[in-house]
Amino acid sequence: MRPVAWPLRRASFRHQIILVFVLGFCLLSTTFVVHNVREQSDNFARENSQAAAGLAQSLAVSSRSWVLANDVAGLQEVVEAVRRYPGLRHAMVISPSGRVMAHTDPTKVGLFLSDPVSQSLLASTAPAFTLSDSDQGVDLAAAVRAGDKPVAWARVALGRDRIQADLRLIRVHGAVYVFASTLLSLVAALYIAQRLGQRVESLVQVAEEVREGHLGVRATVSRRHDEIDTLADSFNRMLISLADNAQALKAASAYSQNLIEASLDPLMVVTPDGRITDLNQAAERVTGRTRATLIGTQFADCFTEPERARALCEQVLRDGMAQDFPLSVADVAGLHPYMLNNATLLRGPGDEVVGLLVSARDVTERQRLDEALRRYKDRLEAEVQQRTADLVLARNAAETANQAKSAFLANMSHELRTPLNAILGFSSLLSMAVDLPDDHRRILGIINRSGEHLLHLINDVLDMAKIEAGRAQLQEAPFDLEGLVRDVTDMMAIRAQEKGLTLLADQPSPFPRHIVGDEARLRQVLINLLGNAIKFTDQGGVAIRLQRQLNEGGAARLIIEVEDSGAGIPETEQARIFEPFVQLGEQGVNKGTGLGLAITRQFVNLMGGDISVCSTVGQGSVFRLDLPLREAQVADLPHAEQAEPGRVIGLAPDQPPCRILIVEDQRDNQVLLSRLLDAVGLPWKLAENGQIAVALFQSWQPHFIWMDHRMPVMDGEEATRRIRQLPGGQQVKIVAVTASALREQRAALISAGMDDFVRKPYRASEIYACMARHLGLHYVYEDSAPTASPEPHLLTPEALATLPAALREELAAALQSLDSACIGGVLAKVRAHNADVADTLAHLADGFDYPTILKVLQTLPHG
């Protein structure tokens, strides 16, 4: 047996039983005794506190009348009556000011209590107050009240010396009880340990034999059928299982070794410090070394890069595994096969790391193929980079071309609109002359209409260019759809009547009158479609139909159809008519730029719609628009501007003085603007460039500046910025006069500080209206209303037949030459023969409707 003094963890089974029994009973009995002593102590203290409280309350009741009578002698007698109370240390009556009115120690009567505990009592208004409560005693007070107010305090202190004596006696009895119970538990433990120890020692002897490898030994099982017998029986069954498991483990080990050897991939078992402890035949073949040679050597020495092999082991120890770690084997033959290694940790029964299992796969051939693929990939990447560089160059070239195109459009807009501004402006000024002969007025009308037609062609080209550049933008707002259709049909009705055609506006189903959209773009689309329909229809008529439909998704659509009874469009040509610069039919007669339908399709697509055509040769064509429909209310419509009352002939009386500065480098435009200002009596000065304008602004301080956009020395934008920085520069009104048709350039003018802009070519009414808006000017208008011009006669073969055949042939040649001067000379000869026919021909020629004249001429016999 082992000594009892040994620690419990190294003690024998018997000693453990004895120690557990003795310590258990000792702790249990000690706990019981301690708990009992605590309970008795708490009870004694509670009884003592209750006795003190009762005594203080009794003293307060007995002292009340004496306090109220301020009879100190009577109070002293009351206090003396409780002197013999068991355990009383002192009793007193205290006034609210802290003076001792009565005390069991008469020498303290009349003293004032100034200690903090007594002061806290005097500040309290509670009926009872505990000043201290400890193992030595309790000190508390009860209020002597007169109504709700304490007039004195009865204070009592009881000692607890007797209680402590009783508790000491209880502790002695408890210690005796603990000792007796511990002794009895020791006797019981010795008896039980003696009986169990012998049976457990027999099991220990069997376990020692099993540890030495004797799996056939068995433990003795008695017939008591207690827990020891159950343990022995379980022990025997465990021994049987151990024997079976040992046999199975031996077989499994042999099977695992066969599997390892059968693997075609090299396998190695490596210790944490890098030594090889096992390997298979595949590893022998790859390294060219035998098993006996490799076991015990360093794993890293098997490879051409030992440091990388050590890094593999460190990675597995750190991360728990490694995948596809590339290494080249330092084989005996010097072939250095390229291997991808996978490794994982081997753990023991306690989850400790006992080694590494490394498996490798020969990927030499795959590595060779990967290298070839990498070289091919590098070559492809080089080609892609070269192609990308070529594309970048092409993109840069395209962007440069697009910028050049934009610059060309801006220049063309400026260069074409600037002379047009002078042509239209001066023709308009000349037509205002009262004494102008009719022939001169008619010639001016031809000049004006020719300029307007040229402006229309320029706008078509610029519109198409803006669409192709993606700069065309919609200006959507509520408008009157019915009014728009009525205006367009009224305008086209004259052309239809001249050709003897009917023009119908059909509404087979109700459609909303007010919608949201780009009114100007839709107007241009309808004018293009109706104009083409009338132009290419010789007999019958043209109809425009509007209807409202719902598509499959329930969205509202606006359907507009333009149908004519013309010659129709061949099916092979229908796909081309929407292409730019494509003209069908007779090419000998000028029909425009060939951009009308191309612009129409682009505008329709820009509005989110679609345009299609259905045509039969000899029967006519139907152009169909399908547009998204958004309805508007009457209240949403912008208020119509008041109609121009007439031609401006001067300033109204009492107008404020206004100095106008004209900044323009073109001589023609300088004269035009100055004459418009002279016509109404406005003072003006001229600056030929922006630099002169800045100097004139400082010296003359104009109220209004007409600022040209493009000028030498300093352009309009820079001049505007400098003027805005000068004193008074924020108040002056600056309006740009620009020939640009590009919206972004107009926005740049506004951002440069200009208040407004007027686009060349402009009309006199636009100039006057702009100054009225910004300066608040009022004008005097021409009172007489223009008289309606007589409706021209229709051109008939009979009317042309009155002319000589030679004159008719000369007229046809002039029309085919498109020479306006030549046409005008022929018309003068016609007027000498028949003035009415000359007026009709002049009206058609002014509208450039040469095909109508030519068709009528072709119906007459030659010569």
Order of alpha helices (4+ residues) and beta strands (2+ residues): alpha-alpha-beta-beta-alpha-beta-beta-beta-alpha-alpha-beta-beta-alpha-alpha-alpha-beta-beta-beta-alpha-alpha-beta-alpha-beta-beta-alpha-beta-beta-alpha-alpha-beta-beta-beta-beta-alpha-beta-alpha-beta-alpha-beta-alpha-beta-alpha-beta-alpha-alpha-alpha-alpha-alpha
